[in-house]
Amino acid sequence: MSENTRVTVVTGGGGGMGLAVAAELAHTGVVLLADVSEDLLEEATGSLADTGADVRTQRCDVTDPDDVDALARKVAELGGLGSLVHMAGISPKMADGRRVLEVDLVGTLRVLEALLPHASEGTAAVCIGSVAGYADLASEVDPLLDDALAPGFVAAVEAKLGEGFDAMTAYVLAKRGVMRACERLSGPWGARGARILSIAPGIIDTPMGRLELDGDDLVAAMIDATPVKRPGHSPFPGRPADIAALVAFLCSDAAAFISGCDIRIDGGLVGSMARQMGIPG
């Protein structure tokens, strides 16, 4: 199978970072945007019209096994998987803890499981994590995160944490679970000649980021603590274009020896905060 017959899949492709990634990868051939919102998919297709990309769309709720299976069938019809950029997700202010875990972790593993059979030599999968995954929070639940497709997974986490289970805790656990999954799955993906890894964005200027900033002192403090500053830009130090540029590199042959790891793209936030708090690393 030649590379130019395969498809680049961008889940969450109708969102801020997803759209930037799709535009950056437009030159790769067929770009398949998947999103739960058909309206966003239509808007994204219009936005990409000037890029010359061969854009296809597929409505997909990543928590629905039937939707995910349909996405995998579409990939097969289009020639197989060239790259997967899995960006579909929600933030703590968008849902309760149960839903956050279902979308951000269980949904991620469903997509990875469904698309692995369509990976081949040179395929790259990049999953979007978060610097939240580095938080030292509820580490006793970590063993559960490695079996998130097990029946009753979300209920087991909820029972383990009791009153400590909320949307923010779920988000931290979900993103940490994504990071752990990309490490764990590097073997199965590597057996097909493919790579898998995660990236951990810091504070990025997206609609989701602006929602989290509204009235949230923690997010404001994280912006202040980010060493890389951009005077004259929005309050957010990171831009969707930063994410898109990194993803394009990671999906290219130039990154052919990078797999099974997490890469922070946070303007130095995690490292700086760790030093300020006296955490060795």
PANU-120125 format. One record per residue (C-alpha): residue in three letters; x, y negated, z. Coordinates in Angstrom, 3 decimals, decimal comma. Each point is the difference from the previous one (the first is absolute). Layout:
SITE   res          u          v          w
SITE   ALA          X          Y          Z
...
This chain:
SITE   res          u          v          w
SITE   MET      0,000      0,000      0,000
SITE   SER      1,553     -3,297     -0,996
SITE   GLU     -0,033     -2,787      2,534
SITE   ASN     -2,041     -2,350     -2,137
SITE   THR     -2,945      2,420     -0,065
SITE   ARG     -0,389     -0,037      3,780
SITE   VAL     -2,057     -2,345      2,082
SITE   THR      0,825     -2,492      2,729
SITE   VAL     -2,657      0,226      2,712
SITE   VAL     -0,590     -2,951      2,308
SITE   THR     -2,532      0,668      2,739
SITE   GLY     -1,428     -3,112      1,597
SITE   GLY      0,724     -1,444     -3,423
SITE   GLY     -2,630     -2,700      0,291
SITE   GLY      1,610     -1,628      3,047
SITE   GLY      2,675     -2,666      0,392
SITE   MET      3,106      2,186      0,161
SITE   GLY     -1,516      2,656     -2,247
SITE   LEU     -0,656     -2,467     -2,774
SITE   ALA      3,540     -1,397      0,248
SITE   VAL      1,436      3,513     -0,216
SITE   ALA     -2,176      0,867     -2,985
SITE   ALA      1,189     -3,103     -1,848
SITE   GLU      3,638      0,821      0,795
SITE   LEU     -0,408      3,558     -1,298
SITE   ALA     -2,084     -0,932     -3,042
SITE   HIS      2,898      0,781     -2,329
SITE   THR      0,129      3,664      1,076
SITE   GLY     -2,946      1,046     -2,166
SITE   VAL     -3,414      1,037      1,250
SITE   VAL     -0,850     -1,579      3,353
SITE   LEU     -2,872      1,625      1,865
SITE   LEU     -1,511     -2,264      2,646
SITE   ALA     -1,983      1,716      2,732
SITE   ASP     -2,060     -1,904      2,538
SITE   VAL     -3,139      0,464      2,056
SITE   SER     -1,444     -3,210     -1,473
SITE   GLU     -1,115      0,086     -3,615
SITE   ASP     -0,316     -3,803      0,019
SITE   LEU      3,661     -0,355      0,992
SITE   LEU      1,017      2,477     -2,684
SITE   GLU     -1,818     -2,044     -2,618
SITE   GLU      1,641     -3,221      1,205
SITE   ALA      3,427      1,636      0,075
SITE   THR     -0,379      1,297     -3,549
SITE   GLY     -0,763     -3,526     -1,161
SITE   SER      2,972     -1,394      1,923
SITE   LEU      2,356      2,478     -1,685
SITE   ALA     -1,256     -0,672     -3,512
SITE   ASP      2,911     -2,313     -0,842
SITE   THR      2,636      2,530      1,113
SITE   GLY     -0,663      2,306     -2,917
SITE   ALA     -0,479      2,916      2,368
SITE   ASP     -2,111      2,989     -0,962
SITE   VAL     -2,242     -0,244      3,072
SITE   ARG     -2,434      2,718      1,010
SITE   THR     -2,115      0,020      3,130
SITE   GLN     -1,480      2,551      2,358
SITE   ARG     -2,232     -0,742      2,934
SITE   CYS      1,385      1,950      2,949
SITE   ASP     -0,746      0,109      3,704
SITE   VAL      3,122      1,686      1,339
SITE   THR     -1,965      1,496      2,905
SITE   ASP     -2,315      1,848     -2,404
SITE   PRO      1,536      3,305     -1,180
SITE   ASP     -2,171      0,005     -3,126
SITE   ASP      1,181     -3,489     -0,971
SITE   VAL      3,631      0,967      0,544
SITE   ASP     -0,422      3,170     -2,053
SITE   ALA     -1,529     -2,078     -2,795
SITE   LEU      3,018     -2,314      0,125
SITE   ALA      2,335      2,988     -0,327
SITE   ARG     -1,969      1,297     -3,003
SITE   LYS      0,268     -3,422     -1,627
SITE   VAL      3,778      0,042      0,495
SITE   ALA      0,180      3,417     -1,657
SITE   GLU     -2,105     -1,213     -2,941
SITE   LEU      2,341     -2,957     -0,485
SITE   GLY      3,113      2,169     -0,175
SITE   GLY      1,197      0,565      3,545
SITE   LEU      1,450     -2,115      2,781
SITE   GLY      2,824     -2,397     -0,773
SITE   SER     -0,198     -2,121      3,150
SITE   LEU     -2,392     -0,277      2,904
SITE   VAL     -0,191     -3,203      1,991
SITE   HIS     -2,412      0,685      2,818
SITE   MET     -1,182     -3,343      1,379
SITE   ALA     -3,597      0,779      0,953
SITE   GLY     -0,573     -0,870      3,635
SITE   ILE     -1,768     -2,176      2,526
SITE   SER      1,174     -2,152      2,896
SITE   PRO     -1,086     -0,023      3,663
SITE   LYS     -2,500     -2,834     -0,455
SITE   MET     -1,787      1,807     -2,812
SITE   ALA     -1,280      3,071      1,878
SITE   ASP      0,062      1,965      3,237
SITE   GLY      2,838      2,324      0,963
SITE   ARG     -1,607      3,128     -1,378
SITE   ARG     -0,493     -1,521     -3,452
SITE   VAL      3,518     -1,472     -0,026
SITE   LEU      1,499      3,447      0,607
SITE   GLU     -2,254      1,603     -2,598
SITE   VAL      0,932     -2,483     -2,726
SITE   ASP      3,620     -0,823      0,768
SITE   LEU      1,307      3,437      0,962
SITE   VAL     -2,464      2,753     -0,893
SITE   GLY     -0,749     -1,682     -3,329
SITE   THR      3,706     -0,334     -0,760
SITE   LEU      0,605      3,705      0,595
SITE   ARG     -3,002      0,924     -2,139
SITE   VAL      1,404     -1,987     -2,914
SITE   LEU      3,487      1,453      0,411
SITE   GLU     -1,339      3,551      0,199
SITE   ALA     -2,188     -0,439     -3,081
SITE   LEU      2,666     -1,638     -2,173
SITE   LEU      2,986      2,159      0,935
SITE   PRO     -0,925      2,710     -2,562
SITE   HIS      0,131     -2,666     -2,722
SITE   ALA      3,502     -1,183      0,929
SITE   SER      2,986      1,105     -2,034
SITE   GLU      3,620     -0,884     -0,666
SITE   GLY      0,486     -3,721      0,579
SITE   THR     -3,301     -0,680      1,742
SITE   ALA      0,163     -2,498      2,873
SITE   ALA     -2,573     -0,536      2,742
SITE   VAL      0,155     -3,146      2,110
SITE   CYS     -2,370     -0,292      2,965
SITE   ILE     -0,660     -3,303      1,708
SITE   GLY      0,621      0,143      3,724
SITE   SER      0,506     -2,981      2,273
SITE   VAL      2,426     -1,352      2,570
SITE   ALA     -2,809      0,902      2,414
SITE   GLY      1,195      3,581     -0,366
SITE   TYR      3,138     -0,939      1,933
SITE   ALA     -1,945     -1,066      3,086
SITE   ASP      0,702      2,001      3,146
SITE   LEU     -3,606      0,924      0,595
SITE   ALA     -1,744      3,269      0,866
SITE   SER      2,942      2,166     -1,078
SITE   GLU     -1,600      2,982      1,783
SITE   VAL     -2,394      0,232     -2,932
SITE   ASP      2,772      0,345     -2,585
SITE   PRO     -0,251      3,819     -0,271
SITE   LEU     -3,659     -0,356     -0,989
SITE   LEU      0,921     -2,380     -2,808
SITE   ASP      1,831      2,746     -1,862
SITE   ASP     -3,212      1,996     -0,452
SITE   ALA     -2,418     -2,770     -0,860
SITE   LEU     -1,945      2,132     -2,497
SITE   ALA     -0,921      2,475      2,712
SITE   PRO     -3,710      0,153      0,888
SITE   GLY     -0,762     -2,272      2,934
SITE   PHE      3,258     -1,955     -0,279
SITE   VAL     -1,520     -3,437      0,657
SITE   ALA     -2,066      1,310      2,903
SITE   ALA      3,116      1,612      1,488
SITE   VAL      1,902     -3,305     -0,097
SITE   GLU     -2,955     -1,823      1,492
SITE   ALA     -0,271      2,560      2,809
SITE   LYS      3,740     -0,116      0,686
SITE   LEU      0,084     -3,781      0,386
SITE   GLY     -3,379     -0,552      1,647
SITE   GLU     -0,591     -3,681      0,708
SITE   GLY      3,343     -0,826     -1,602
SITE   PHE     -1,363      0,850     -3,439
SITE   ASP     -0,853     -3,153     -1,926
SITE   ALA      0,426     -1,300     -3,535
SITE   MET      3,491     -1,419      0,563
SITE   THR      1,257      3,191      1,613
SITE   ALA     -1,511      2,004     -2,859
SITE   TYR      1,744     -2,241     -2,523
SITE   VAL      3,376      0,478      1,685
SITE   LEU     -0,493      3,757      0,105
SITE   ALA     -1,214      0,151     -3,599
SITE   LYS      3,000     -1,865     -1,342
SITE   ARG      2,389      2,039      2,106
SITE   GLY     -1,731      3,113     -1,321
SITE   VAL      0,539     -1,174     -3,583
SITE   MET      3,705     -0,494      0,663
SITE   ARG      0,289      3,457      1,578
SITE   ALA     -1,919      1,571     -2,886
SITE   CYS      2,366     -1,425     -2,613
SITE   GLU      2,946      1,417      1,913
SITE   ARG     -1,676      3,380      0,447
SITE   LEU     -1,231      0,293     -3,595
SITE   SER      3,291     -0,857     -1,669
SITE   GLY      0,680      3,761     -0,269
SITE   PRO     -3,199      0,985     -1,834
SITE   TRP      0,237     -3,027     -2,285
SITE   GLY      3,698      0,623     -0,577
SITE   ALA     -0,762      3,579     -1,029
SITE   ARG     -1,881     -1,471     -2,961
SITE   GLY      2,840     -2,381     -0,866
SITE   ALA     -1,895     -2,896      1,574
SITE   ARG      0,675     -2,526      2,757
SITE   ILE     -2,185     -1,377      2,778
SITE   LEU      0,623     -2,826      2,451
SITE   SER     -1,724     -2,770      1,896
SITE   ILE      0,583     -3,706      0,317
SITE   ALA     -0,822     -2,125      3,035
SITE   PRO     -1,078     -3,535     -0,895
SITE   GLY      0,180     -2,751      2,570
SITE   ILE     -2,362     -2,959     -0,090
SITE   ILE     -1,119     -0,399     -3,613
SITE   ASP     -2,268     -2,680     -1,464
SITE   THR     -3,036      2,057     -1,057
SITE   PRO     -3,727     -0,284      0,717
SITE   MET      0,404      2,771      2,574
SITE   GLY      2,932     -1,811      1,594
SITE   ARG     -1,948     -3,249      0,204
SITE   LEU     -2,887      1,837      1,650
SITE   GLU      2,335      1,386      2,655
SITE   LEU      1,621     -3,402      0,600
SITE   ASP     -3,310     -1,741      0,707
SITE   GLY     -0,089     -0,542      3,748
SITE   ASP      2,695      2,604      0,684
SITE   ASP      2,889     -1,236      2,130
SITE   LEU      2,024      3,185     -0,571
SITE   VAL      0,097     -0,426     -3,770
SITE   ALA      0,915     -3,668      0,400
SITE   ALA      2,827      0,995      2,357
SITE   MET      1,253      2,571     -2,527
SITE   ILE      0,083     -2,688     -2,675
SITE   ASP      2,054     -2,219      2,297
SITE   ALA      2,335      2,896      0,836
SITE   THR      0,720      0,896     -3,652
SITE   PRO      3,591     -1,143     -0,699
SITE   VAL     -0,506     -0,605     -3,729
SITE   LYS     -1,776     -3,333     -0,388
SITE   ARG     -1,463     -1,545     -3,143
SITE   PRO     -0,605     -3,707      0,496
SITE   GLY     -2,834     -1,354     -2,083
SITE   HIS     -1,599      3,412     -0,408
SITE   SER     -3,139      1,095      1,847
SITE   PRO      0,322      0,875      3,702
SITE   PHE      0,741      3,551     -1,100
SITE   PRO      3,669      0,779     -0,583
SITE   GLY     -0,670      2,888     -2,382
SITE   ARG     -1,618     -0,005     -3,429
SITE   PRO     -1,689      2,723     -2,053
SITE   ALA      2,704     -0,539     -2,624
SITE   ASP      2,609      1,131      2,547
SITE   ILE     -1,843      3,287      0,442
SITE   ALA     -0,490      0,442     -3,736
SITE   ALA      3,699     -0,507     -0,728
SITE   LEU      1,034      2,589      2,587
SITE   VAL     -2,585      2,510     -1,214
SITE   ALA      1,142     -0,435     -3,611
SITE   PHE      3,569      0,767      1,046
SITE   LEU     -1,011      3,028      2,060
SITE   CYS     -2,017      1,420     -2,895
SITE   SER      2,895     -0,447     -2,418
SITE   ASP      2,913      2,288     -0,820
SITE   ALA      2,259     -2,418      1,875
SITE   ALA     -1,499      1,382      3,234
SITE   ALA      0,326      3,652     -1,032
SITE   PHE      1,802      1,012      3,222
SITE   ILE     -2,406     -1,676      2,428
SITE   SER     -2,614      2,266      1,563
SITE   GLY     -1,424      1,079      3,337
SITE   CYS      0,550     -3,294      1,789
SITE   ASP     -1,610     -3,313      0,914
SITE   ILE      1,294     -3,313     -1,289
SITE   ARG     -0,861     -3,167      1,896
SITE   ILE     -0,799     -3,123     -2,003
SITE   ASP     -0,699     -2,377      2,853
SITE   GLY      2,442     -2,893     -0,209
SITE   GLY      1,939      1,458      2,921
SITE   LEU     -2,967      0,022      2,396
SITE   VAL      0,390      3,465      1,536
SITE   GLY      3,761     -0,287      0,461
SITE   SER     -0,241     -3,479      1,480
SITE   MET     -2,742      0,893      2,448
SITE   ALA      1,829      3,150      1,079
SITE   ARG      3,103     -2,028      0,841
SITE   GLN     -2,026     -2,613      1,858
SITE   MET     -1,574      2,716      2,130
SITE   GLY      3,306      1,767      0,600
SITE   ILE     -0,902      3,150     -1,919
SITE   PRO      3,116      1,763     -1,335
SITE   GLY     -0,013      0,957     -3,626
